[in-house]
């Protein structure tokens, strides 16, 4: 325990040292060597800051090969758990650029600049307070001066060094324009950027959300102080430069933390939220709402999940870890007789209920509470008031939809879910590694994989979204596993990888995208990869994978 506490303290010290002021030029010698090494393999990148930026790692890799690498990663994870043919083609994007409809951009001071003009005395105490809050220099009662260059962009990989960017190939172009406009208005109004090392300065982040179908734009200005005396003129200037902006919100975060949003908010302009459409439903999105950043692929993901759920108008669906209710509401409109959503975040549940009313969905209800506790209680009481889980399942059938955080679910939740005897469990995850761990546990307590559907939600990164459908082992034919009477032995002809394949799987790191895995694919093609049509913006997509 003492060693664990000592290591925790050492990690905290290292983290504190890394939170230094962002620089526009070269960083440490170590960072310089790292960037130089990356530049050597990224000379042909379409992004000028690809060698430094930590936003996306695989821009230099042809998109077809990215999909192959991700497919092989899923197959390595789930082949031991899934029957032959259960792992489907990864669903890629036709246009894998500018897909991020939510852009978070931090601000930081860059090079020191000479003061502009003469300092003007602040005669009103409120002006003095505002000056102090904004990190004013030069003495009490003086108006804050733009003493440093204002940087905004992305953090370098594994650091807090800000890499300034004026363009980004994965961010929504309207959102990027708004970010740059905010930066320019800050310069004009002498609004100081936040300094991580001292906790001073005023503007910490801007968060821009763009409605995929509506085109509405929500701008959240995250500030280091509640007092924002120039807010009206700031908003007027922003609307003039970016007429697409429909609402502006100030979020106050006075803590010295890496958490972006604070607890206190006020609306500066417009209604304080935007509306967007997803799978035929309209969703209200506020500054703190969870909403997938790639709306195009979210529709692909949700439609695939509904297909695997197999709703026919009789089943009850439990939407665990429901967030703002997007999956549950889609299920309510896709054949589920009734939907019960549960999430521990009360604000998300309020949004879910609002979204249900907004869409006229009457067969969905949402409960604030811990998903594990909810499922355990439901398992004790029986399905929806039935005398037993079996009776509840026979009454109309039960489907469990679950989309836990990256850390995955808990064994208690999974045991409770299995105890409810659902006819199907549909597990959606943004972390296939923890998903495979949980699926293996479900397999050990009587639920077997029937389908695996990967979806590329985040092109040019290593992240994958994956859906796994499971059914009770008793409901599956032994023939589909090549087994008799549920025996554990695999057939002689297939299902057991040879020793060389097993060794290769053990040596290959999960999520490896260095290109070695593609060597197993003849002619740059892989069974189980759905390759989109060539995109003129990606001339390398037609290249053969070497």
C-alpha positions, -999 to +999 in steps of 0.1 A: +000+000+000+029+023+008+045+016-025+012+022-043+008+056-026+044+065-034+039+057-071+007+077-071+025+107-057+053+104-082+028+102-111+011+133-097+044+152-097+052+141-133+017+152-144+022+186-127+055+191-144+039+184-178+013+212-173+037+239-185+028+270-206+021+260-242+047+271-268+043+280-304+079+271-313+100+240-307+097+223-273+122+203-254+150+183-270+131+151-263+099+165-279+119+177-308+134+143-314+100+127-312+085+152-338+115+147-361+110+109-360+074+113-369+081+138-396+104+112-413+073+090-418+049+117-426+065+138-453+036+132-477+009+140-451-020+163-463-018+180-429+010+206-423+011+199-386+006+161-388+041+155-373+033+175-342-005+174-337-021+146-315-055+148-331-052+120-356-024+095-362-032+078-395-036+106-421-006+092-440-022+058-442-045+051-472-081+048-459-085+014-473-056+001-453-069+018-421-100-002-425-081-034-430-060-028-399-091-021-378-109-052-392-079-074-383-078-060-349-115-069-343-110-103-357-080-109-334-102-099-304-134-117-312-124-147-333-120-169-301-155-159-290-175-158-322-186-186-346-174-187-382-190-159-403-202-139-373-178-111-377-192-087-404-175-062-427-164-030-410-185-001-422-163+027-434-171+063-445-175+073-481-160+107-472-137+103-442-130+140-437-144+169-417-167+145-398-163+159-363-194+180-355-181+189-321-148+208-318-131+216-286-102+241-289-081+254-259-065+288-258-030+295-245-005+324-246+023+322-272+051+346-278+053+378-257+041+409-275+047+446-268+017+464-253-006+481-277-011+518-270-011+534-235-028+518-205-061+533-196-072+538-160-101+517-148-122+541-127-150+516-119-143+489-092-160+464-115-135+471-142-107+465-117-123+432-108-126+422-144-090+432-150-078+410-122-099+381-134-085+383-169-049+382-156-041+419-161-005+430-159+010+463-149-006+472-116-039+476-099-067+493-118-053+491-153-071+477-183-058+442-193-035+443-223-029+416-250+006+409-239+009+375-255+001+359-288-031+339-286-028+303-297-056+278-304-055+244-319-047+208-308-023+194-281+007+176-293+005+139-286+011+130-249+017+166-238+002+200-231+021+218-258-005+235-280+000+232-317-017+261-335-039+251-364-060+272-389-073+241-407-081+206-397-090+177-420-113+159-395-130+189-379-162+204-392-152+234-414-179+257-400-169+249-364-132+256-373-142+290-387-160+298-354-130+289-334-107+312-354-133+340-351-133+337-313-095+339-313-096+370-334-122+387-313-102+379-282-073+398-298-095+428-306-111+430-271-078+423-252-092+391-237-063+372-222-060+334-229-058+310-199-024+300-185-023+265-172+008+271-151-005+301-131-043+296-134-046+332-147-061+345-179-098+346-189-107+324-219-099+287-214-117+269-243-143+272-269-166+243-277-185+244-310-212+220-319-228+220-354-261+203-362-254+177-389-288+182-406-300+214-391-268+234-395-275+252-362-243+261-343-239+262-305-208+280-291-197+275-255-171+299-242-154+284-212-141+312-190-119+314-159-143+339-142-180+346-140-175+383-148-176+389-186-184+427-190-178+427-228-200+397-234-226+415-255-202+432-279-182+399-280-213+380-291-224+407-316-190+405-333-191+367-334-225+367-350-213+392-376-183+371-385-202+338-383-239+342-391-244+304-388-241+307-350-275+304-334-267+304-297-238+313-274-233+300-238-208+311-212-195+282-190-175+291-159-147+269-148-125+284-121-108+252-111-072+243-120-081+211-137-080+193-170-118+190-169-131+213-196-165+224-184-175+239-151-208+236-133-221+272-138-235+285-171-255+313-185-269+320-219-254+350-237-273+347-270-301+326-284-320+297-267-289+280-252-293+248-272-295+236-308-317+209-325-304+182-348-319+152-365-307+116-362-324+085-375-356+105-382-357+119-346-350+154-334-326+159-305-321+189-283-283+194-277-270+217-250-234+224-239-232+194-216-253+169-237-236+137-248-240+135-286-219+115-310-194+136-328-198+118-361-235+120-370-231+103-404-216+071-389-238+073-358-268+067-380-249+037-395-241+024-360-276+028-346-294+012-376-270-017-374-277-021-337-315-020-343-311-047-370-292-069-345-318-062-318-345-077-340-374-057-326-408-069-338-432-048-318-434-071-287-401-067-269-392-045-239-358-029-243-336-018-214-312+009-226-284+008-201-259+037-199-285+056-220-270+091-218-295+115-235-316+086-247-305+086-284-303+048-287-334+041-266-355+066-285-344+051-318-353+017-304-388+031-294-393+041-330-378+009-344-402-018-331-396-019-293-429-021-275-414-003-245-380+012-236-366+018-201-334+039-201-311+043-171-280+065-166-262+079-135-260+115-149-291+133-139-287+161-165-285+135-192-317+119-180-334+153-181-323+157-217-335+122-225-370+130-211-370+163-230-361+145-262-388+120-257-414+147-252-400+167-281-405+137-305-438+126-291-424+092-279-447+078-253-433+043-250-400+053-234-391+062-199-358+072-183-345+067-148-316+084-131-294+059-112-264+036-114-268+011-142-254-018-122-276-011-092-306-007-114-300-041-132-293-059-099-325-046-084-345-055-115-330-090-114-342-094-078-377-082-085-382-099-118-387-083-152-410-053-150-430-067-121-433-103-133-431-132-109-398-144-124-374-134-151-386-163-172-422-151-169-412-116-177-392-127-208-421-149-220-446-120-216-431-101-246-394-108-247-366-086-234-337-071-252-308-054-233-291-025-251-259-014-234-233+013-244-210+016-213-181+040-210-146+031-223-138+012-191-166-013-199-192-027-177-191-046-144-194-082-136-223-074-113-242-057-142-235-085-166-246-112-141-278-092-134-284-088-172-281-125-177-304-132-147-331-113-165-329-139-193-331-115-222-336-130-256-308-109-269-280-086-255-268-059-279-235-045-266-222-012-282-187+000-273-160+025-283-134+003-267-133-032-283-107-044-258-129-039-227-159-051-248-141-084-256-133-088-219-170-084-210-182-106-238-159-133-226-175-131-192-210-132-207-199-163-226-189-179-193-224-174-178-245-186-207-246-160-235-228-166-268-219-143-296-240-144-327-228-113-345-200-087-345-203-055-364-174-030-364-181+006-375-154+032-383-167+062-363-133+080-362-114+077-395-076+085-394-075+074-357-071+041-340-105+042-324-133+017-334-169+014-325-182-021-323-215-039-318-217-074-305-250-093-303-254-122-279-281-148-273-287-175-246-267-206-254-298-228-249-315-210-278-286-217-303-283-248-324-252-269-316-246-272-353-238-235-357-209-240-334-198-273-350-204-290-316-226-318-303-245-315-271-227-283-261-193-300-258-163-278-256-142-295-282-137-278-315-141-298-348-110-314-363-113-295-397-118-259-385-121-236-356-086-241-342-058-218-353-025-235-359+005-228-337+020-202-360-013-182-361-016-183-323+020-171-320+014-143-345-018-132-326+001-131-293+030-111-307+008-085-325-002-057-302-039-049-300-047-019-321-015-021-340-016+001-371+020+000-381+012-019-413+026-053-403-009-068-400-017-058-436+011-082-448-013-111-441-038-097-466-031-107-503-033-079-528-042-054-501-077-069-497-091-085-466-122-107-462-146-088-439-136-052-450-162-030-466-141-006-486-160+026-496-158+041-531-127+062-539-129+097-527-113+124-548-100+141-516-080+109-508-060+100-539-042+073-520-073+053-514-070+033-546-034+024-540-026-012-534-017-019-497+018-032-497 
